Amino acid sequence: MIIGRKQEIDILNSTIQDDYSHFVAIYGRRRIGKTFLIREVFNYRFTFQHSGLSEGGLKEQLFAFEASIRDAGGNPTKKRKNWLEAFEDLKDVIRSSSEKKKIIFIDELSWMDTQNSDLMVALENFWNGWASARRDVVLIVCASATSWMLSKVVHNKGGLYNRLTEQIHLESFSLAECEEYVKSKGMAFTRNQILHYYMVFGGIPFYWGFLEKGLSIQQNIDKILFAKNAPLADEFKYLYASIFKNPENYIKIISTLATKKVGMTREEIIGNSGLANSGELTTRLEELESCGFIRKYDAYGMKKKNAVYQLIDNYTLFYYQFLFDKPTDEHFWTNLINTPLINTWQGLAFERVCLEHVNQMKQKLGISGVQTEVNSWYCKADEAKGIKGSQIDLLIVRKDQVINLCEMKYSNSDYTVSADVDSDIRGKIQDFQKATKTKYAIYPTLVTTYGMVNNSYSGNIQAVITLDDLFI
């Protein structure tokens, strides 16, 4: 059963409804469900399917490809030395097929692109010189190395330029889709419990498959991450190694960003990581961003050269805070319930979840149809200007000249706006107005789990968004 993915399913189904050949690229980070989606949509029926090897040079990749040719009914007559020759065998498989539409599925294409191979030349020749001239081929290529897919296939500047007929960027599940998944498995978790698991693993479908009925969320997390022989105990090591060749410098960037919640400028990354200021650093930052591990944002009203890079991957952040030192307690997470450590983590993790559900927040605010920009903002103290220094994690800047200044507060009950919180919010607004000289109206907006207690300070809050609203 496929949860969500309606638009993606419609796109894939449309490729077999007409009399034209299609070239489809599907990309998204590891564990996002690309292979599962393709197999389910086409009912596991392919004229040819193959997955690249995570390890191995050209010789090993070609051997595995020829084995897949034989599995598809082909009969290679001799050992192939390069991809141009190997794709000739694929043509023979297609020619001999009686299927109305020949569905060709090549998974983990990036792993097949070994050093000095002619893979992209062969793929270009196969599509441009042969398959596109037919009316019955659906070529689907897929890879977890999002940056590779974007540079080599989606934004190819050579012979494959503008040759894709469809492209699908498969994204994480929303909270609502995770709730649908949980219910489909017959598990009864509250929305707050679903949020708790989401704050650890994000909306990556693969991770949700480890949930076990009959265990609490805390018990599940212990079993999955902290228990002896936990299935995801070494996930971090494999996560980055499977996406990036030579992942060490990528991890150096990630580990540097993990030390500062609000993120760092490029110069700060260089200063704190020891990495050189080079084009390679630019490429690595772009690749980490395209894979969804970090986000790059321009603080409202500031120059683009001051762009901030922020680590936003839920699992990676959880790893650095709780898994990096490998706790030996098999009930580590359950034993942390209601401690200051976990309460602080919940507050920060909730902010990230909110950043992933801005569209749901806009829907609650009734501004889905209004053009908006989503920004963060910060300023340092400036006594001469009367600025105390502020950090605002989420601004929804609207075309109707209103800015929703969002305060994201995790709470186990209705949230109480105290005198200190009210003062903090007013201080942020004053700093923002002085520093940016904005003429827009600023609406303090509370995003919290359950709701807001009415008191003498609550009237200053212009809108309240609850956890239920994030499940829209």
Contacts in CASP RR format, 6 or more apart in sequence:
PFRMAT RR
TARGET T0000
AUTHOR 0000-0000-0000
METHOD contacts of the structure
MODEL  1
MIIGRKQEIDILNSTIQDDYSHFVAIYGRRRIGKTFLIREVFNYRFTFQH
SGLSEGGLKEQLFAFEASIRDAGGNPTKKRKNWLEAFEDLKDVIRSSSEK
KKIIFIDELSWMDTQNSDLMVALENFWNGWASARRDVVLIVCASATSWML
SKVVHNKGGLYNRLTEQIHLESFSLAECEEYVKSKGMAFTRNQILHYYMV
FGGIPFYWGFLEKGLSIQQNIDKILFAKNAPLADEFKYLYASIFKNPENY
IKIISTLATKKVGMTREEIIGNSGLANSGELTTRLEELESCGFIRKYDAY
GMKKKNAVYQLIDNYTLFYYQFLFDKPTDEHFWTNLINTPLINTWQGLAF
ERVCLEHVNQMKQKLGISGVQTEVNSWYCKADEAKGIKGSQIDLLIVRKD
QVINLCEMKYSNSDYTVSADVDSDIRGKIQDFQKATKTKYAIYPTLVTTY
GMVNNSYSGNIQAVITLDDLFI
1 184 0 8 1.000
2 9 0 8 1.000
2 36 0 8 1.000
2 37 0 8 1.000
2 40 0 8 1.000
2 41 0 8 1.000
3 173 0 8 1.000
3 177 0 8 1.000
3 180 0 8 1.000
3 181 0 8 1.000
3 184 0 8 1.000
3 205 0 8 1.000
4 173 0 8 1.000
4 177 0 8 1.000
4 180 0 8 1.000
5 37 0 8 1.000
5 170 0 8 1.000
8 37 0 8 1.000
8 168 0 8 1.000
8 170 0 8 1.000
9 37 0 8 1.000
9 41 0 8 1.000
11 24 0 8 1.000
11 166 0 8 1.000
11 168 0 8 1.000
12 24 0 8 1.000
12 37 0 8 1.000
12 38 0 8 1.000
12 41 0 8 1.000
12 42 0 8 1.000
12 140 0 8 1.000
12 168 0 8 1.000
13 41 0 8 1.000
14 166 0 8 1.000
15 22 0 8 1.000
15 24 0 8 1.000
15 101 0 8 1.000
15 138 0 8 1.000
15 165 0 8 1.000
15 166 0 8 1.000
16 100 0 8 1.000
16 101 0 8 1.000
16 103 0 8 1.000
16 138 0 8 1.000
19 135 0 8 1.000
19 136 0 8 1.000
20 135 0 8 1.000
20 165 0 8 1.000
21 131 0 8 1.000
21 132 0 8 1.000
21 133 0 8 1.000
21 134 0 8 1.000
21 135 0 8 1.000
21 136 0 8 1.000
21 137 0 8 1.000
21 138 0 8 1.000
21 139 0 8 1.000
21 165 0 8 1.000
22 137 0 8 1.000
22 138 0 8 1.000
22 139 0 8 1.000
22 165 0 8 1.000
22 166 0 8 1.000
23 127 0 8 1.000
23 131 0 8 1.000
23 132 0 8 1.000
23 139 0 8 1.000
23 141 0 8 1.000
23 163 0 8 1.000
23 164 0 8 1.000
23 165 0 8 1.000
23 166 0 8 1.000
24 138 0 8 1.000
24 139 0 8 1.000
24 140 0 8 1.000
24 141 0 8 1.000
24 164 0 8 1.000
24 165 0 8 1.000
24 166 0 8 1.000
24 167 0 8 1.000
24 168 0 8 1.000
25 140 0 8 1.000
25 141 0 8 1.000
25 142 0 8 1.000
25 149 0 8 1.000
25 153 0 8 1.000
25 154 0 8 1.000
25 164 0 8 1.000
25 166 0 8 1.000
25 167 0 8 1.000
25 168 0 8 1.000
26 34 0 8 1.000
26 37 0 8 1.000
26 38 0 8 1.000
26 140 0 8 1.000
26 141 0 8 1.000
26 142 0 8 1.000
26 167 0 8 1.000
26 168 0 8 1.000
26 170 0 8 1.000
27 34 0 8 1.000
27 142 0 8 1.000
27 143 0 8 1.000
27 144 0 8 1.000
27 146 0 8 1.000
27 149 0 8 1.000
27 150 0 8 1.000
27 153 0 8 1.000
27 154 0 8 1.000
27 167 0 8 1.000
27 168 0 8 1.000
27 169 0 8 1.000
27 170 0 8 1.000
28 34 0 8 1.000
28 144 0 8 1.000
28 146 0 8 1.000
28 149 0 8 1.000
28 169 0 8 1.000
28 170 0 8 1.000
28 171 0 8 1.000
28 291 0 8 1.000
29 144 0 8 1.000
29 146 0 8 1.000
29 204 0 8 1.000
29 243 0 8 1.000
29 291 0 8 1.000
29 292 0 8 1.000
29 293 0 8 1.000
30 144 0 8 1.000
30 239 0 8 1.000
30 242 0 8 1.000
30 243 0 8 1.000
31 204 0 8 1.000
31 205 0 8 1.000
31 206 0 8 1.000
31 207 0 8 1.000
31 239 0 8 1.000
32 144 0 8 1.000
32 170 0 8 1.000
32 171 0 8 1.000
32 172 0 8 1.000
32 204 0 8 1.000
32 205 0 8 1.000
32 206 0 8 1.000
33 170 0 8 1.000
33 205 0 8 1.000
33 206 0 8 1.000
34 107 0 8 1.000
34 142 0 8 1.000
34 144 0 8 1.000
34 170 0 8 1.000
35 51 0 8 1.000
35 107 0 8 1.000
35 142 0 8 1.000
36 205 0 8 1.000
37 170 0 8 1.000
38 105 0 8 1.000
38 107 0 8 1.000
38 140 0 8 1.000
38 142 0 8 1.000
42 103 0 8 1.000
42 105 0 8 1.000
45 103 0 8 1.000
46 72 0 8 1.000
46 103 0 8 1.000
46 104 0 8 1.000
46 105 0 8 1.000
47 72 0 8 1.000
47 93 0 8 1.000
47 94 0 8 1.000
47 97 0 8 1.000
47 99 0 8 1.000
47 102 0 8 1.000
47 103 0 8 1.000
47 104 0 8 1.000
48 68 0 8 1.000
48 69 0 8 1.000
48 72 0 8 1.000
48 90 0 8 1.000
48 93 0 8 1.000
48 94 0 8 1.000
48 102 0 8 1.000
48 103 0 8 1.000
48 104 0 8 1.000
48 105 0 8 1.000
49 68 0 8 1.000
49 72 0 8 1.000
49 104 0 8 1.000
49 105 0 8 1.000
49 106 0 8 1.000
49 107 0 8 1.000
50 64 0 8 1.000
50 65 0 8 1.000
50 68 0 8 1.000
50 105 0 8 1.000
50 106 0 8 1.000
50 107 0 8 1.000
51 106 0 8 1.000
51 107 0 8 1.000
51 108 0 8 1.000
52 61 0 8 1.000
52 64 0 8 1.000
52 65 0 8 1.000
52 106 0 8 1.000
52 107 0 8 1.000
52 108 0 8 1.000
52 109 0 8 1.000
52 111 0 8 1.000
52 112 0 8 1.000
53 60 0 8 1.000
53 61 0 8 1.000
53 64 0 8 1.000
53 111 0 8 1.000
53 112 0 8 1.000
54 108 0 8 1.000
54 111 0 8 1.000
54 242 0 8 1.000
56 114 0 8 1.000
57 114 0 8 1.000
57 115 0 8 1.000
58 82 0 8 1.000
58 114 0 8 1.000
58 116 0 8 1.000
58 117 0 8 1.000
61 111 0 8 1.000
61 112 0 8 1.000
61 114 0 8 1.000
61 117 0 8 1.000
62 80 0 8 1.000
62 81 0 8 1.000
62 82 0 8 1.000
62 83 0 8 1.000
62 86 0 8 1.000
65 80 0 8 1.000
65 86 0 8 1.000
65 112 0 8 1.000
66 76 0 8 1.000
66 79 0 8 1.000
66 80 0 8 1.000
66 86 0 8 1.000
66 89 0 8 1.000
69 76 0 8 1.000
69 86 0 8 1.000
69 89 0 8 1.000
69 90 0 8 1.000
69 93 0 8 1.000
70 76 0 8 1.000
72 93 0 8 1.000
73 93 0 8 1.000
73 96 0 8 1.000
74 89 0 8 1.000
74 92 0 8 1.000
74 93 0 8 1.000
74 96 0 8 1.000
75 92 0 8 1.000
76 89 0 8 1.000
80 86 0 8 1.000
80 89 0 8 1.000
82 117 0 8 1.000
82 118 0 8 1.000
82 122 0 8 1.000
83 112 0 8 1.000
83 117 0 8 1.000
83 118 0 8 1.000
83 119 0 8 1.000
83 121 0 8 1.000
83 122 0 8 1.000
83 123 0 8 1.000
84 118 0 8 1.000
84 121 0 8 1.000
84 122 0 8 1.000
84 125 0 8 1.000
86 122 0 8 1.000
87 122 0 8 1.000
87 123 0 8 1.000
87 125 0 8 1.000
87 126 0 8 1.000
90 104 0 8 1.000
90 126 0 8 1.000
91 126 0 8 1.000
91 130 0 8 1.000
94 102 0 8 1.000
94 104 0 8 1.000
94 131 0 8 1.000
94 137 0 8 1.000
99 136 0 8 1.000
100 136 0 8 1.000
101 136 0 8 1.000
101 137 0 8 1.000
101 138 0 8 1.000
102 136 0 8 1.000
102 137 0 8 1.000
102 138 0 8 1.000
103 138 0 8 1.000
103 140 0 8 1.000
104 137 0 8 1.000
104 138 0 8 1.000
104 139 0 8 1.000
104 140 0 8 1.000
105 140 0 8 1.000
105 142 0 8 1.000
106 112 0 8 1.000
106 139 0 8 1.000
106 140 0 8 1.000
106 141 0 8 1.000
106 142 0 8 1.000
107 142 0 8 1.000
107 143 0 8 1.000
108 142 0 8 1.000
108 143 0 8 1.000
108 144 0 8 1.000
109 119 0 8 1.000
109 123 0 8 1.000
109 141 0 8 1.000
109 142 0 8 1.000
109 143 0 8 1.000
109 149 0 8 1.000
109 153 0 8 1.000
110 143 0 8 1.000
110 144 0 8 1.000
110 145 0 8 1.000
110 148 0 8 1.000
110 149 0 8 1.000
110 152 0 8 1.000
111 143 0 8 1.000
111 145 0 8 1.000
112 119 0 8 1.000
113 119 0 8 1.000
113 120 0 8 1.000
113 148 0 8 1.000
113 152 0 8 1.000
120 152 0 8 1.000
120 156 0 8 1.000
120 160 0 8 1.000
123 141 0 8 1.000
123 160 0 8 1.000
124 158 0 8 1.000
124 159 0 8 1.000
124 160 0 8 1.000
126 139 0 8 1.000
127 139 0 8 1.000
127 160 0 8 1.000
127 163 0 8 1.000
128 159 0 8 1.000
128 160 0 8 1.000
128 163 0 8 1.000
131 137 0 8 1.000
131 139 0 8 1.000
132 163 0 8 1.000
141 149 0 8 1.000
141 153 0 8 1.000
143 149 0 8 1.000
144 242 0 8 1.000
144 243 0 8 1.000
145 243 0 8 1.000
145 244 0 8 1.000
145 291 0 8 1.000
146 243 0 8 1.000
146 287 0 8 1.000
146 290 0 8 1.000
146 291 0 8 1.000
146 292 0 8 1.000
147 286 0 8 1.000
147 287 0 8 1.000
147 290 0 8 1.000
147 291 0 8 1.000
150 290 0 8 1.000
153 160 0 8 1.000
153 164 0 8 1.000
154 164 0 8 1.000
154 167 0 8 1.000
156 163 0 8 1.000
172 202 0 8 1.000
172 203 0 8 1.000
172 204 0 8 1.000
172 356 0 8 1.000
173 181 0 8 1.000
173 202 0 8 1.000
173 203 0 8 1.000
173 204 0 8 1.000
173 205 0 8 1.000
173 208 0 8 1.000
174 203 0 8 1.000
174 356 0 8 1.000
174 357 0 8 1.000
174 360 0 8 1.000
175 191 0 8 1.000
175 194 0 8 1.000
175 195 0 8 1.000
175 198 0 8 1.000
175 353 0 8 1.000
175 357 0 8 1.000
175 360 0 8 1.000
175 470 0 8 1.000
175 471 0 8 1.000
176 360 0 8 1.000
176 471 0 8 1.000
176 472 0 8 1.000
177 203 0 8 1.000
178 194 0 8 1.000
178 197 0 8 1.000
178 198 0 8 1.000
178 203 0 8 1.000
178 208 0 8 1.000
179 191 0 8 1.000
179 194 0 8 1.000
179 471 0 8 1.000
181 205 0 8 1.000
181 208 0 8 1.000
181 209 0 8 1.000
182 189 0 8 1.000
182 194 0 8 1.000
182 208 0 8 1.000
182 211 0 8 1.000
185 209 0 8 1.000
185 211 0 8 1.000
185 213 0 8 1.000
186 213 0 8 1.000
187 211 0 8 1.000
187 213 0 8 1.000
187 214 0 8 1.000
189 197 0 8 1.000
189 217 0 8 1.000
191 467 0 8 1.000
191 468 0 8 1.000
191 471 0 8 1.000
192 449 0 8 1.000
192 467 0 8 1.000
193 216 0 8 1.000
193 217 0 8 1.000
195 350 0 8 1.000
195 353 0 8 1.000
195 449 0 8 1.000
195 467 0 8 1.000
196 217 0 8 1.000
196 218 0 8 1.000
196 346 0 8 1.000
197 208 0 8 1.000
197 211 0 8 1.000
197 217 0 8 1.000
197 220 0 8 1.000
197 221 0 8 1.000
198 314 0 8 1.000
198 353 0 8 1.000
199 314 0 8 1.000
199 318 0 8 1.000
199 345 0 8 1.000
199 346 0 8 1.000
199 349 0 8 1.000
199 350 0 8 1.000
199 352 0 8 1.000
199 353 0 8 1.000
200 221 0 8 1.000
200 225 0 8 1.000
200 314 0 8 1.000
200 315 0 8 1.000
200 318 0 8 1.000
200 349 0 8 1.000
201 207 0 8 1.000
201 208 0 8 1.000
201 314 0 8 1.000
201 315 0 8 1.000
201 318 0 8 1.000
202 314 0 8 1.000
202 315 0 8 1.000
202 353 0 8 1.000
202 356 0 8 1.000
203 314 0 8 1.000
204 315 0 8 1.000
207 224 0 8 1.000
207 232 0 8 1.000
207 315 0 8 1.000
210 220 0 8 1.000
210 223 0 8 1.000
210 224 0 8 1.000
210 231 0 8 1.000
210 232 0 8 1.000
211 220 0 8 1.000
212 220 0 8 1.000
212 223 0 8 1.000
215 223 0 8 1.000
216 334 0 8 1.000
218 333 0 8 1.000
218 334 0 8 1.000
218 337 0 8 1.000
219 334 0 8 1.000
221 333 0 8 1.000
222 330 0 8 1.000
222 331 0 8 1.000
222 332 0 8 1.000
222 333 0 8 1.000
222 334 0 8 1.000
223 230 0 8 1.000
224 230 0 8 1.000
224 231 0 8 1.000
224 232 0 8 1.000
225 232 0 8 1.000
225 233 0 8 1.000
225 323 0 8 1.000
225 333 0 8 1.000
226 233 0 8 1.000
226 327 0 8 1.000
226 329 0 8 1.000
226 330 0 8 1.000
226 331 0 8 1.000
226 332 0 8 1.000
226 333 0 8 1.000
227 330 0 8 1.000
228 330 0 8 1.000
235 315 0 8 1.000
235 319 0 8 1.000
236 315 0 8 1.000
236 316 0 8 1.000
236 319 0 8 1.000
236 323 0 8 1.000
239 315 0 8 1.000
239 316 0 8 1.000
240 247 0 8 1.000
240 250 0 8 1.000
240 251 0 8 1.000
240 254 0 8 1.000
241 247 0 8 1.000
243 291 0 8 1.000
244 250 0 8 1.000
244 287 0 8 1.000
249 275 0 8 1.000
249 280 0 8 1.000
249 284 0 8 1.000
250 284 0 8 1.000
250 287 0 8 1.000
250 288 0 8 1.000
252 273 0 8 1.000
252 274 0 8 1.000
252 275 0 8 1.000
253 269 0 8 1.000
253 273 0 8 1.000
253 275 0 8 1.000
253 281 0 8 1.000
253 284 0 8 1.000
253 285 0 8 1.000
253 288 0 8 1.000
253 294 0 8 1.000
254 288 0 8 1.000
254 293 0 8 1.000
254 294 0 8 1.000
254 311 0 8 1.000
254 316 0 8 1.000
255 273 0 8 1.000
255 320 0 8 1.000
256 264 0 8 1.000
256 269 0 8 1.000
256 272 0 8 1.000
256 273 0 8 1.000
257 263 0 8 1.000
257 264 0 8 1.000
257 269 0 8 1.000
257 294 0 8 1.000
257 309 0 8 1.000
257 310 0 8 1.000
257 311 0 8 1.000
258 311 0 8 1.000
258 316 0 8 1.000
258 317 0 8 1.000
258 320 0 8 1.000
258 321 0 8 1.000
259 272 0 8 1.000
260 268 0 8 1.000
261 348 0 8 1.000
262 308 0 8 1.000
262 310 0 8 1.000
262 376 0 8 1.000
262 378 0 8 1.000
262 391 0 8 1.000
262 393 0 8 1.000
263 308 0 8 1.000
263 309 0 8 1.000
263 310 0 8 1.000
263 311 0 8 1.000
264 272 0 8 1.000
264 308 0 8 1.000
264 309 0 8 1.000
264 310 0 8 1.000
265 306 0 8 1.000
265 307 0 8 1.000
265 308 0 8 1.000
265 309 0 8 1.000
266 277 0 8 1.000
266 281 0 8 1.000
266 285 0 8 1.000
266 307 0 8 1.000
266 309 0 8 1.000
269 275 0 8 1.000
269 281 0 8 1.000
269 285 0 8 1.000
269 309 0 8 1.000
270 276 0 8 1.000
270 277 0 8 1.000
270 281 0 8 1.000
275 281 0 8 1.000
285 294 0 8 1.000
285 296 0 8 1.000
285 309 0 8 1.000
288 294 0 8 1.000
289 295 0 8 1.000
289 296 0 8 1.000
289 309 0 8 1.000
292 312 0 8 1.000
292 313 0 8 1.000
293 311 0 8 1.000
293 312 0 8 1.000
293 313 0 8 1.000
293 316 0 8 1.000
294 309 0 8 1.000
294 310 0 8 1.000
294 311 0 8 1.000
294 312 0 8 1.000
294 313 0 8 1.000
295 309 0 8 1.000
295 310 0 8 1.000
295 312 0 8 1.000
295 355 0 8 1.000
296 307 0 8 1.000
296 308 0 8 1.000
296 309 0 8 1.000
296 310 0 8 1.000
297 307 0 8 1.000
297 308 0 8 1.000
297 310 0 8 1.000
297 375 0 8 1.000
297 376 0 8 1.000
298 304 0 8 1.000
298 306 0 8 1.000
298 307 0 8 1.000
298 308 0 8 1.000
298 375 0 8 1.000
299 306 0 8 1.000
299 308 0 8 1.000
299 375 0 8 1.000
299 376 0 8 1.000
299 377 0 8 1.000
299 378 0 8 1.000
300 375 0 8 1.000
300 376 0 8 1.000
300 377 0 8 1.000
300 395 0 8 1.000
300 397 0 8 1.000
300 436 0 8 1.000
301 377 0 8 1.000
301 436 0 8 1.000
308 376 0 8 1.000
308 378 0 8 1.000
310 376 0 8 1.000
311 317 0 8 1.000
312 352 0 8 1.000
312 355 0 8 1.000
312 356 0 8 1.000
314 349 0 8 1.000
314 352 0 8 1.000
314 353 0 8 1.000
317 349 0 8 1.000
317 352 0 8 1.000
318 349 0 8 1.000
321 345 0 8 1.000
322 332 0 8 1.000
322 333 0 8 1.000
322 345 0 8 1.000
329 335 0 8 1.000
336 342 0 8 1.000
346 410 0 8 1.000
347 408 0 8 1.000
347 409 0 8 1.000
347 410 0 8 1.000
349 410 0 8 1.000
350 408 0 8 1.000
350 409 0 8 1.000
350 410 0 8 1.000
350 449 0 8 1.000
351 393 0 8 1.000
351 394 0 8 1.000
351 408 0 8 1.000
353 470 0 8 1.000
354 361 0 8 1.000
354 394 0 8 1.000
354 406 0 8 1.000
354 408 0 8 1.000
354 447 0 8 1.000
354 470 0 8 1.000
355 393 0 8 1.000
355 394 0 8 1.000
357 470 0 8 1.000
358 374 0 8 1.000
358 394 0 8 1.000
358 396 0 8 1.000
359 368 0 8 1.000
360 469 0 8 1.000
360 470 0 8 1.000
360 471 0 8 1.000
360 472 0 8 1.000
361 396 0 8 1.000
361 406 0 8 1.000
361 447 0 8 1.000
361 465 0 8 1.000
361 469 0 8 1.000
361 470 0 8 1.000
362 368 0 8 1.000
362 369 0 8 1.000
362 370 0 8 1.000
362 372 0 8 1.000
362 396 0 8 1.000
363 469 0 8 1.000
363 472 0 8 1.000
364 463 0 8 1.000
364 465 0 8 1.000
364 469 0 8 1.000
364 472 0 8 1.000
365 396 0 8 1.000
365 404 0 8 1.000
365 445 0 8 1.000
365 463 0 8 1.000
365 465 0 8 1.000
367 396 0 8 1.000
367 398 0 8 1.000
367 400 0 8 1.000
370 398 0 8 1.000
370 399 0 8 1.000
370 400 0 8 1.000
371 398 0 8 1.000
371 399 0 8 1.000
372 396 0 8 1.000
372 397 0 8 1.000
372 398 0 8 1.000
372 399 0 8 1.000
373 396 0 8 1.000
373 397 0 8 1.000
374 394 0 8 1.000
374 395 0 8 1.000
374 396 0 8 1.000
374 397 0 8 1.000
375 394 0 8 1.000
375 395 0 8 1.000
375 397 0 8 1.000
376 391 0 8 1.000
376 392 0 8 1.000
376 393 0 8 1.000
376 394 0 8 1.000
376 395 0 8 1.000
377 390 0 8 1.000
377 391 0 8 1.000
377 392 0 8 1.000
377 395 0 8 1.000
377 432 0 8 1.000
377 436 0 8 1.000
378 389 0 8 1.000
378 390 0 8 1.000
378 391 0 8 1.000
378 392 0 8 1.000
379 387 0 8 1.000
379 389 0 8 1.000
379 390 0 8 1.000
379 431 0 8 1.000
379 432 0 8 1.000
379 435 0 8 1.000
380 387 0 8 1.000
380 389 0 8 1.000
381 387 0 8 1.000
381 388 0 8 1.000
381 389 0 8 1.000
382 389 0 8 1.000
382 435 0 8 1.000
385 434 0 8 1.000
385 435 0 8 1.000
386 434 0 8 1.000
387 431 0 8 1.000
387 434 0 8 1.000
387 435 0 8 1.000
388 427 0 8 1.000
388 431 0 8 1.000
389 431 0 8 1.000
390 427 0 8 1.000
390 428 0 8 1.000
390 431 0 8 1.000
390 432 0 8 1.000
392 405 0 8 1.000
392 428 0 8 1.000
392 432 0 8 1.000
393 406 0 8 1.000
393 408 0 8 1.000
394 405 0 8 1.000
394 406 0 8 1.000
394 408 0 8 1.000
394 447 0 8 1.000
395 403 0 8 1.000
395 404 0 8 1.000
395 405 0 8 1.000
395 406 0 8 1.000
396 403 0 8 1.000
396 404 0 8 1.000
396 406 0 8 1.000
396 445 0 8 1.000
397 403 0 8 1.000
397 440 0 8 1.000
398 404 0 8 1.000
398 440 0 8 1.000
401 439 0 8 1.000
401 440 0 8 1.000
401 441 0 8 1.000
402 440 0 8 1.000
402 441 0 8 1.000
402 442 0 8 1.000
402 443 0 8 1.000
403 438 0 8 1.000
403 440 0 8 1.000
403 441 0 8 1.000
403 442 0 8 1.000
403 443 0 8 1.000
404 443 0 8 1.000
404 445 0 8 1.000
404 462 0 8 1.000
404 463 0 8 1.000
405 425 0 8 1.000
405 428 0 8 1.000
405 429 0 8 1.000
405 432 0 8 1.000
405 442 0 8 1.000
405 443 0 8 1.000
405 444 0 8 1.000
405 445 0 8 1.000
406 445 0 8 1.000
406 446 0 8 1.000
406 447 0 8 1.000
406 465 0 8 1.000
407 421 0 8 1.000
407 425 0 8 1.000
407 444 0 8 1.000
407 445 0 8 1.000
407 446 0 8 1.000
407 447 0 8 1.000
408 447 0 8 1.000
408 448 0 8 1.000
409 415 0 8 1.000
409 446 0 8 1.000
409 447 0 8 1.000
409 448 0 8 1.000
410 448 0 8 1.000
410 449 0 8 1.000
411 448 0 8 1.000
411 449 0 8 1.000
411 450 0 8 1.000
411 451 0 8 1.000
412 449 0 8 1.000
413 450 0 8 1.000
414 448 0 8 1.000
414 450 0 8 1.000
414 451 0 8 1.000
414 452 0 8 1.000
414 453 0 8 1.000
415 446 0 8 1.000
415 448 0 8 1.000
415 449 0 8 1.000
415 450 0 8 1.000
415 451 0 8 1.000
415 452 0 8 1.000
415 453 0 8 1.000
416 452 0 8 1.000
416 453 0 8 1.000
416 455 0 8 1.000
417 446 0 8 1.000
417 452 0 8 1.000
417 453 0 8 1.000
417 455 0 8 1.000
417 457 0 8 1.000
417 458 0 8 1.000
417 460 0 8 1.000
417 461 0 8 1.000
418 457 0 8 1.000
419 457 0 8 1.000
421 457 0 8 1.000
422 457 0 8 1.000
422 460 0 8 1.000
425 444 0 8 1.000
425 460 0 8 1.000
426 460 0 8 1.000
429 442 0 8 1.000
429 444 0 8 1.000
432 438 0 8 1.000
432 442 0 8 1.000
433 442 0 8 1.000
443 462 0 8 1.000
443 463 0 8 1.000
444 460 0 8 1.000
444 461 0 8 1.000
444 462 0 8 1.000
445 461 0 8 1.000
445 462 0 8 1.000
445 463 0 8 1.000
445 464 0 8 1.000
445 465 0 8 1.000
446 452 0 8 1.000
446 461 0 8 1.000
446 463 0 8 1.000
446 464 0 8 1.000
446 465 0 8 1.000
447 464 0 8 1.000
447 465 0 8 1.000
447 466 0 8 1.000
448 464 0 8 1.000
448 465 0 8 1.000
448 466 0 8 1.000
448 467 0 8 1.000
449 466 0 8 1.000
449 467 0 8 1.000
450 466 0 8 1.000
450 467 0 8 1.000
451 464 0 8 1.000
451 466 0 8 1.000
452 458 0 8 1.000
452 461 0 8 1.000
452 464 0 8 1.000
END
